[in-house]
Amino acid sequence: MPSSRVSEPPRRADSLRIRARLLDEARVMLAEGGVPLQLNDLARRAGVGVGTVYRHFATSQALVEALAVLRFEGLLEVARRAADEPDPWVGIEAVLREQVRLEMEYAEVREVLATTYDTHPETSAAKAELMGITEGLLVAARAAGVVRADLGASDLRRLMCGIGYAVTISDGGNPALGELYLRVLCDGIRVTRT
């Protein structure tokens, strides 16, 4: 029975080198034109046969998820630390800030967080963990009276994806816009006591 881990890293040294080259070229392609990545174009750019690409990545989505995995793990580490933060607002802001940074710098993160369909169970599990941590932070923040009561984790995820997209379509992906949009979002969801 075939494994469900379509993009599990190969074990042979030459296969590892080819996989690394495919990922490097795919990163460039993603930055140049977004998704879906055309696997035939990737094969041509990497100087390998199309069958080689499909052996490593069955679909464009599988390839994008493979690109995002390391970046996404970093986001989860920030979220896990944020969950231990005594001040829930500080925790929420840390997660939001890291997500905006990653979405501005890495199109693959933006794409994986924006989609509702995942190729790999590991991607789904990581996204579910992030949603769970975010919801926990929101529950604590609502209990402390520092965040809007009508805001859920999925609302926040969609708003963050909107910021990532808005920055990328701006003139040159200006990082200052990411900071501005994040401040506007934070001002909009935060409840200030008078």
Secondary structure, DSSP 8 states (H G I E B T S, - for coil): ---S-TT---SSHHHHHHHHHHHHHHHHHHHHH-SS--HHHHHHHHTS-HHHHHHH-SSHHHHHHHHHHHHHHHHHHHHHHHHT-SSHHHHHHHHHHHHHHHHHH-HHHHHHHH-S--SSHHHHHHHHHHHHHHHHHHHHHHHTT-B-TT--HHHHHHHHHHHHHHHHTSTT--HHHHHHHHHHHHHHHB----
